[in-house]
Amino acid sequence: MQLPEITIPKAIIESIPMDQLPSLIHPPLVHFAIVLPVMIVILEIANILLKRNETPEIPKGKGVSTLSMVLTVLAVFIFFGAYISGSVDGKATWDLLGEAGQEELKGHKILGTYLFYGSLFLFILKLIALFTGKKGRVVFLGFATLFALLTLIQGKEGGELVYKHGANVAKVKELDDKLFDLQDELDTLKSTIAPKAAEPTQAVQPQVTPTTPNTLETNNNNSAPQASAPAPANSETNSNQPQDTQTTQPAPTIPEVNASTSGTPSDPVGMAQ
């Protein structure tokens, strides 16, 4: 279940030059933010045990209580710094996270805001416990224990952002840049191939040759099987046999008939005498 979203006053955030802060300051700060509440709980348990036999003449646990107060004040500054540095790193890694990673980062930021306000409330309870005695110390110990548990949960979620979703991991960014370049090249190839695929292809029309009776007869003759002539039994016998040859007779010559001037045909016999 996600907590209701709360924010730090905008005037405080705008007074901080967020764009000038270096990245990756968040990891060392959150280690202090996780361990400080646990140390405060341990010191308060020791403080309650030491003050059981306390008398006005012999006060006990004063040094432990003072150290707990110092760590509580330090926790307020550490949690504020963790929130600011987390905002800087969160902006740097937002675009590299998937949908699930972005949702987890939102929840991580909301819980971090609650923890910052919780550290302020823890400081106030510590001041009250200094003047209320045993009851105030017990209330402070109970809230400090709950605060430490929430801090451990926040640390676990922060680890998941790094190891599961790759938040602020340089190798993930490098691979994401390569994936972006490959996707850009793929889109370029698609845009180049798409117009060519959209062009209409011209169908090749078959050439039809008109058929005529002569063409059909020629095709039938070509398709009919041709009988091969039988080979001669003996080549020498065939060469000795006379070959029949046909002689062409010359056409008879018709003598020319000369007509005389008188129109009487000349007598060839008389002329011969």
GISUL-V344474 format. One record per helix or strand of 2 or more residues. SS is the DSSP state (H for helix, E for strand). FROM is the first residue (numbers start at 1). TO is the last residue. If there is no record, write none. Layout:
# GISUL-V344474
ss:from:to
SS:FROM:TO
SS:FROM:TO
This chain:
# GISUL-V344474
ss:from:to
H:10:14
H:18:20
H:26:53
H:62:96
H:99:132
H:134:163
H:170:198
H:213:223
H:235:240
H:268:272
